[in-house]
Amino acid sequence: MNIQPDVVVIVATVRALKYNGGVAKADLSNENLAALEQGLPNLLRHIENITKVFGLPAVVAINRFPTDTEAELQLIYDKCKELGVNVALSEVWGKGSEGGKDLAAEVVRLAEGSSAKLQYSYDVNDSIMDKIHAIVTKVYHGAGVDYAPAAKKEIKRLEELGYDKLPICMAKTQYSFSDTPTLLGAPENFRVNISNVKVSAGAGFVVVYTGDIMTMPGLPKVPSAEKIDVDNDGKISGLF
């Protein structure tokens, strides 16, 4: 089936961008326009990847928190507009479906007017290492890739077994474009460390493990489920 997206929704929060700008988690509720502007390159990099690397139109959905100020929201709006990317406020958490109408309308508008064709960062027929290098340099803006001996050995084995033409699934920290969680913002010229690779034959891709990433299942020491309860009247507590 030749299915491709018509438009991409990039979800952003003021809090996450301030965190990328160097604000401690305990202080994310305080207005900080300087830190927000310093963290904005992270969002702009994601926009650039979608619109230039993958060739698709995008809308930024600002997932609003109660502590977000109008000045902070306006700063994100203005910076995105400079790139020609539309922004929609998403207030579904507080207002239900009513809070998502603007975002939905923008997605429909872009989808109906889109004639874009999805591009890829690599040719699926490239070698496994070439595909990994393309992702690291074109999407992450890294300088290159370093392989552990175990990864090199497994890549060679997968190529011998005929799995080298499968797409790549990168298992990497979500906190950074690099494989280092503390390297925030929009870093460049770093190197990505490949610790191992495995094939998910049923799903049809090669999983590339970067750094010391832990794949699913991965629960915290105290799962959120332990805080959820239902009283005798059927009232649920502990969900938020």
MIVEX-963940 format. One record per residue (C-alpha): residue number from 1; x, y, z. Coordinates in Angstrom, 2 decimals. Layout:
BEGIN
<atom seq="NUM" X="X" Y="Y" Z="Z"/>
...
***
This chain:
BEGIN
<atom seq="1" X="0.00" Y="0.00" Z="0.00"/>
<atom seq="2" X="1.37" Y="3.40" Z="-1.01"/>
<atom seq="3" X="0.27" Y="5.45" Z="1.98"/>
<atom seq="4" X="1.95" Y="8.69" Z="2.96"/>
<atom seq="5" X="1.08" Y="11.59" Z="5.29"/>
<atom seq="6" X="-0.26" Y="14.84" Z="3.83"/>
<atom seq="7" X="0.71" Y="16.99" Z="6.81"/>
<atom seq="8" X="2.70" Y="16.63" Z="10.01"/>
<atom seq="9" X="1.70" Y="17.94" Z="13.44"/>
<atom seq="10" X="4.71" Y="18.86" Z="15.58"/>
<atom seq="11" X="3.69" Y="19.03" Z="19.23"/>
<atom seq="12" X="5.62" Y="21.48" Z="21.38"/>
<atom seq="13" X="5.33" Y="22.84" Z="24.90"/>
<atom seq="14" X="6.66" Y="26.02" Z="26.43"/>
<atom seq="15" X="8.00" Y="23.96" Z="29.31"/>
<atom seq="16" X="10.01" Y="21.59" Z="27.10"/>
<atom seq="17" X="11.52" Y="24.47" Z="25.15"/>
<atom seq="18" X="12.54" Y="26.27" Z="28.33"/>
<atom seq="19" X="14.11" Y="23.02" Z="29.53"/>
<atom seq="20" X="16.09" Y="22.91" Z="26.28"/>
<atom seq="21" X="17.10" Y="26.48" Z="27.06"/>
<atom seq="22" X="18.70" Y="25.41" Z="30.33"/>
<atom seq="23" X="15.92" Y="25.88" Z="32.88"/>
<atom seq="24" X="15.80" Y="23.37" Z="35.74"/>
<atom seq="25" X="12.66" Y="21.23" Z="35.91"/>
<atom seq="26" X="11.67" Y="22.83" Z="39.23"/>
<atom seq="27" X="11.58" Y="26.28" Z="37.60"/>
<atom seq="28" X="9.70" Y="25.49" Z="34.39"/>
<atom seq="29" X="6.50" Y="27.10" Z="35.63"/>
<atom seq="30" X="8.13" Y="30.55" Z="35.82"/>
<atom seq="31" X="8.07" Y="32.86" Z="32.81"/>
<atom seq="32" X="11.51" Y="32.95" Z="31.18"/>
<atom seq="33" X="11.53" Y="34.41" Z="27.69"/>
<atom seq="34" X="15.33" Y="34.34" Z="27.42"/>
<atom seq="35" X="15.50" Y="30.60" Z="28.13"/>
<atom seq="36" X="12.53" Y="29.96" Z="25.85"/>
<atom seq="37" X="14.26" Y="31.71" Z="22.96"/>
<atom seq="38" X="17.45" Y="29.79" Z="23.69"/>
<atom seq="39" X="15.51" Y="26.51" Z="23.54"/>
<atom seq="40" X="13.55" Y="27.36" Z="20.39"/>
<atom seq="41" X="16.26" Y="26.08" Z="18.00"/>
<atom seq="42" X="15.25" Y="22.58" Z="19.10"/>
<atom seq="43" X="11.73" Y="23.11" Z="17.74"/>
<atom seq="44" X="13.01" Y="24.88" Z="14.64"/>
<atom seq="45" X="15.27" Y="21.90" Z="13.91"/>
<atom seq="46" X="12.26" Y="19.56" Z="14.03"/>
<atom seq="47" X="10.37" Y="21.89" Z="11.68"/>
<atom seq="48" X="13.32" Y="21.98" Z="9.30"/>
<atom seq="49" X="13.54" Y="18.19" Z="9.29"/>
<atom seq="50" X="9.88" Y="17.76" Z="8.41"/>
<atom seq="51" X="9.66" Y="20.50" Z="5.78"/>
<atom seq="52" X="13.10" Y="20.19" Z="4.14"/>
<atom seq="53" X="14.38" Y="16.66" Z="4.77"/>
<atom seq="54" X="11.02" Y="14.90" Z="4.42"/>
<atom seq="55" X="9.35" Y="17.54" Z="2.23"/>
<atom seq="56" X="6.01" Y="17.75" Z="4.04"/>
<atom seq="57" X="3.98" Y="20.71" Z="5.32"/>
<atom seq="58" X="3.85" Y="21.08" Z="9.09"/>
<atom seq="59" X="1.82" Y="22.79" Z="11.77"/>
<atom seq="60" X="3.15" Y="23.36" Z="15.28"/>
<atom seq="61" X="0.65" Y="22.45" Z="17.97"/>
<atom seq="62" X="1.46" Y="24.23" Z="21.21"/>
<atom seq="63" X="0.16" Y="21.97" Z="23.96"/>
<atom seq="64" X="-0.77" Y="24.66" Z="26.45"/>
<atom seq="65" X="-0.07" Y="24.31" Z="30.16"/>
<atom seq="66" X="-1.82" Y="26.50" Z="32.80"/>
<atom seq="67" X="1.52" Y="28.13" Z="33.68"/>
<atom seq="68" X="2.26" Y="29.28" Z="30.10"/>
<atom seq="69" X="2.14" Y="33.06" Z="29.73"/>
<atom seq="70" X="0.83" Y="34.99" Z="26.74"/>
<atom seq="71" X="4.29" Y="36.42" Z="26.12"/>
<atom seq="72" X="5.81" Y="32.92" Z="25.92"/>
<atom seq="73" X="3.13" Y="31.68" Z="23.55"/>
<atom seq="74" X="3.55" Y="34.76" Z="21.37"/>
<atom seq="75" X="7.31" Y="34.22" Z="21.14"/>
<atom seq="76" X="6.84" Y="30.68" Z="19.77"/>
<atom seq="77" X="4.18" Y="31.96" Z="17.38"/>
<atom seq="78" X="6.42" Y="34.71" Z="16.04"/>
<atom seq="79" X="9.49" Y="32.48" Z="15.56"/>
<atom seq="80" X="7.47" Y="29.87" Z="13.68"/>
<atom seq="81" X="5.87" Y="32.51" Z="11.48"/>
<atom seq="82" X="9.36" Y="33.67" Z="10.49"/>
<atom seq="83" X="9.83" Y="30.20" Z="8.97"/>
<atom seq="84" X="6.44" Y="30.26" Z="7.31"/>
<atom seq="85" X="5.13" Y="27.54" Z="9.60"/>
<atom seq="86" X="1.66" Y="27.92" Z="11.07"/>
<atom seq="87" X="0.97" Y="27.49" Z="14.75"/>
<atom seq="88" X="-2.19" Y="26.36" Z="16.50"/>
<atom seq="89" X="-2.88" Y="26.36" Z="20.21"/>
<atom seq="90" X="-4.02" Y="23.01" Z="21.57"/>
<atom seq="91" X="-6.06" Y="23.26" Z="24.76"/>
<atom seq="92" X="-7.67" Y="19.83" Z="24.62"/>
<atom seq="93" X="-6.51" Y="18.93" Z="28.12"/>
<atom seq="94" X="-8.41" Y="21.86" Z="29.67"/>
<atom seq="95" X="-11.28" Y="22.41" Z="27.22"/>
<atom seq="96" X="-11.85" Y="19.00" Z="25.64"/>
<atom seq="97" X="-12.68" Y="18.84" Z="21.94"/>
<atom seq="98" X="-13.44" Y="22.57" Z="21.86"/>
<atom seq="99" X="-9.79" Y="23.24" Z="22.68"/>
<atom seq="100" X="-8.62" Y="21.35" Z="19.61"/>
<atom seq="101" X="-10.80" Y="22.97" Z="16.95"/>
<atom seq="102" X="-8.21" Y="25.47" Z="15.74"/>
<atom seq="103" X="-5.58" Y="22.75" Z="15.39"/>
<atom seq="104" X="-7.99" Y="20.43" Z="13.59"/>
<atom seq="105" X="-9.00" Y="23.18" Z="11.17"/>
<atom seq="106" X="-5.36" Y="23.93" Z="10.34"/>
<atom seq="107" X="-4.56" Y="20.25" Z="9.76"/>
<atom seq="108" X="-7.53" Y="19.91" Z="7.42"/>
<atom seq="109" X="-6.56" Y="23.08" Z="5.55"/>
<atom seq="110" X="-2.99" Y="21.92" Z="5.01"/>
<atom seq="111" X="-3.99" Y="18.37" Z="4.12"/>
<atom seq="112" X="-6.54" Y="19.44" Z="1.54"/>
<atom seq="113" X="-4.13" Y="21.86" Z="-0.09"/>
<atom seq="114" X="-1.07" Y="19.65" Z="0.02"/>
<atom seq="115" X="0.52" Y="18.19" Z="-3.09"/>
<atom seq="116" X="3.79" Y="17.37" Z="-1.33"/>
<atom seq="117" X="5.44" Y="14.02" Z="-1.85"/>
<atom seq="118" X="7.17" Y="12.34" Z="1.06"/>
<atom seq="119" X="10.95" Y="12.27" Z="0.74"/>
<atom seq="120" X="13.30" Y="10.02" Z="2.68"/>
<atom seq="121" X="16.67" Y="10.69" Z="4.27"/>
<atom seq="122" X="18.16" Y="7.58" Z="2.63"/>
<atom seq="123" X="17.60" Y="5.04" Z="-0.12"/>
<atom seq="124" X="16.35" Y="1.79" Z="1.40"/>
<atom seq="125" X="18.71" Y="-0.09" Z="-0.91"/>
<atom seq="126" X="21.75" Y="1.57" Z="0.64"/>
<atom seq="127" X="23.91" Y="-0.42" Z="3.04"/>
<atom seq="128" X="22.97" Y="-0.47" Z="6.73"/>
<atom seq="129" X="25.90" Y="1.77" Z="7.65"/>
<atom seq="130" X="25.12" Y="4.25" Z="4.87"/>
<atom seq="131" X="21.51" Y="4.50" Z="6.03"/>
<atom seq="132" X="22.58" Y="5.08" Z="9.63"/>
<atom seq="133" X="25.06" Y="7.73" Z="8.50"/>
<atom seq="134" X="22.36" Y="9.50" Z="6.49"/>
<atom seq="135" X="20.02" Y="9.67" Z="9.49"/>
<atom seq="136" X="22.75" Y="10.94" Z="11.81"/>
<atom seq="137" X="24.04" Y="13.62" Z="9.43"/>
<atom seq="138" X="20.84" Y="14.74" Z="7.67"/>
<atom seq="139" X="18.27" Y="14.47" Z="10.49"/>
<atom seq="140" X="20.29" Y="14.78" Z="13.69"/>
<atom seq="141" X="22.98" Y="17.10" Z="12.23"/>
<atom seq="142" X="25.73" Y="14.93" Z="13.70"/>
<atom seq="143" X="29.23" Y="14.69" Z="12.29"/>
<atom seq="144" X="29.40" Y="10.92" Z="12.02"/>
<atom seq="145" X="28.94" Y="7.48" Z="13.58"/>
<atom seq="146" X="31.12" Y="5.29" Z="15.79"/>
<atom seq="147" X="30.42" Y="1.56" Z="16.03"/>
<atom seq="148" X="31.10" Y="-0.82" Z="18.90"/>
<atom seq="149" X="32.71" Y="-4.12" Z="17.80"/>
<atom seq="150" X="29.48" Y="-5.98" Z="18.60"/>
<atom seq="151" X="27.52" Y="-3.64" Z="16.31"/>
<atom seq="152" X="29.93" Y="-4.09" Z="13.42"/>
<atom seq="153" X="29.80" Y="-7.85" Z="13.83"/>
<atom seq="154" X="26.00" Y="-7.93" Z="13.87"/>
<atom seq="155" X="25.71" Y="-5.62" Z="10.85"/>
<atom seq="156" X="27.94" Y="-7.97" Z="8.87"/>
<atom seq="157" X="25.80" Y="-10.94" Z="9.94"/>
<atom seq="158" X="22.54" Y="-9.19" Z="9.00"/>
<atom seq="159" X="23.94" Y="-8.30" Z="5.60"/>
<atom seq="160" X="24.90" Y="-11.94" Z="5.03"/>
<atom seq="161" X="21.36" Y="-12.97" Z="5.96"/>
<atom seq="162" X="19.84" Y="-10.51" Z="3.49"/>
<atom seq="163" X="18.39" Y="-8.01" Z="5.95"/>
<atom seq="164" X="20.48" Y="-5.09" Z="4.71"/>
<atom seq="165" X="17.67" Y="-3.67" Z="2.53"/>
<atom seq="166" X="15.29" Y="-3.10" Z="5.44"/>
<atom seq="167" X="14.51" Y="0.40" Z="6.80"/>
<atom seq="168" X="16.25" Y="1.60" Z="9.95"/>
<atom seq="169" X="14.62" Y="2.17" Z="13.35"/>
<atom seq="170" X="16.89" Y="4.25" Z="15.61"/>
<atom seq="171" X="16.62" Y="3.46" Z="19.32"/>
<atom seq="172" X="17.83" Y="6.73" Z="20.84"/>
<atom seq="173" X="17.14" Y="9.06" Z="23.74"/>
<atom seq="174" X="14.17" Y="11.35" Z="23.14"/>
<atom seq="175" X="15.82" Y="14.20" Z="25.02"/>
<atom seq="176" X="18.45" Y="15.11" Z="22.44"/>
<atom seq="177" X="19.24" Y="14.93" Z="18.75"/>
<atom seq="178" X="22.42" Y="13.20" Z="19.90"/>
<atom seq="179" X="22.69" Y="9.99" Z="21.93"/>
<atom seq="180" X="23.56" Y="12.05" Z="25.04"/>
<atom seq="181" X="20.41" Y="13.06" Z="26.99"/>
<atom seq="182" X="22.03" Y="16.18" Z="28.44"/>
<atom seq="183" X="23.08" Y="17.61" Z="25.06"/>
<atom seq="184" X="20.02" Y="19.81" Z="24.58"/>
<atom seq="185" X="18.88" Y="22.37" Z="22.03"/>
<atom seq="186" X="20.02" Y="21.89" Z="18.44"/>
<atom seq="187" X="23.58" Y="20.56" Z="18.72"/>
<atom seq="188" X="25.81" Y="19.92" Z="15.73"/>
<atom seq="189" X="29.06" Y="18.13" Z="14.89"/>
<atom seq="190" X="28.65" Y="15.45" Z="17.58"/>
<atom seq="191" X="29.19" Y="11.76" Z="16.92"/>
<atom seq="192" X="26.59" Y="9.05" Z="17.59"/>
<atom seq="193" X="27.72" Y="5.83" Z="19.22"/>
<atom seq="194" X="26.13" Y="2.61" Z="17.96"/>
<atom seq="195" X="26.26" Y="-0.08" Z="20.64"/>
<atom seq="196" X="24.41" Y="-2.83" Z="18.77"/>
<atom seq="197" X="21.87" Y="-3.61" Z="16.06"/>
<atom seq="198" X="19.10" Y="-6.19" Z="15.86"/>
<atom seq="199" X="16.58" Y="-7.18" Z="13.24"/>
<atom seq="200" X="12.82" Y="-7.02" Z="13.83"/>
<atom seq="201" X="11.99" Y="-9.33" Z="10.94"/>
<atom seq="202" X="8.25" Y="-9.38" Z="11.54"/>
<atom seq="203" X="7.95" Y="-5.61" Z="11.66"/>
<atom seq="204" X="10.40" Y="-5.29" Z="8.79"/>
<atom seq="205" X="13.18" Y="-3.05" Z="10.05"/>
<atom seq="206" X="16.64" Y="-3.09" Z="11.60"/>
<atom seq="207" X="16.79" Y="-1.63" Z="15.12"/>
<atom seq="208" X="19.92" Y="0.42" Z="15.81"/>
<atom seq="209" X="20.80" Y="0.87" Z="19.49"/>
<atom seq="210" X="22.58" Y="4.14" Z="20.31"/>
<atom seq="211" X="24.45" Y="4.95" Z="23.49"/>
<atom seq="212" X="23.11" Y="3.14" Z="26.54"/>
<atom seq="213" X="19.45" Y="3.31" Z="25.47"/>
<atom seq="214" X="16.99" Y="0.91" Z="27.11"/>
<atom seq="215" X="14.15" Y="-0.28" Z="24.91"/>
<atom seq="216" X="10.61" Y="-1.22" Z="25.96"/>
<atom seq="217" X="9.45" Y="-2.47" Z="28.33"/>
<atom seq="218" X="10.94" Y="0.18" Z="30.56"/>
<atom seq="219" X="8.98" Y="1.20" Z="33.64"/>
<atom seq="220" X="10.01" Y="3.64" Z="36.37"/>
<atom seq="221" X="10.80" Y="2.34" Z="39.85"/>
<atom seq="222" X="7.24" Y="3.22" Z="40.90"/>
<atom seq="223" X="4.83" Y="2.80" Z="37.94"/>
<atom seq="224" X="1.98" Y="5.33" Z="37.73"/>
<atom seq="225" X="-0.50" Y="2.46" Z="37.90"/>
<atom seq="226" X="0.34" Y="2.04" Z="41.60"/>
<atom seq="227" X="-1.07" Y="5.52" Z="42.29"/>
<atom seq="228" X="-4.42" Y="4.91" Z="40.58"/>
<atom seq="229" X="-7.39" Y="3.86" Z="42.69"/>
<atom seq="230" X="-11.17" Y="3.53" Z="42.49"/>
<atom seq="231" X="-13.30" Y="4.18" Z="45.60"/>
<atom seq="232" X="-16.59" Y="2.50" Z="46.52"/>
<atom seq="233" X="-18.54" Y="5.13" Z="44.58"/>
<atom seq="234" X="-16.60" Y="4.42" Z="41.40"/>
<atom seq="235" X="-14.57" Y="7.65" Z="41.56"/>
<atom seq="236" X="-11.14" Y="7.26" Z="40.00"/>
<atom seq="237" X="-8.17" Y="9.04" Z="41.54"/>
<atom seq="238" X="-4.49" Y="9.25" Z="40.69"/>
<atom seq="239" X="-4.76" Y="9.62" Z="36.91"/>
<atom seq="240" X="-3.21" Y="13.10" Z="36.91"/>
***
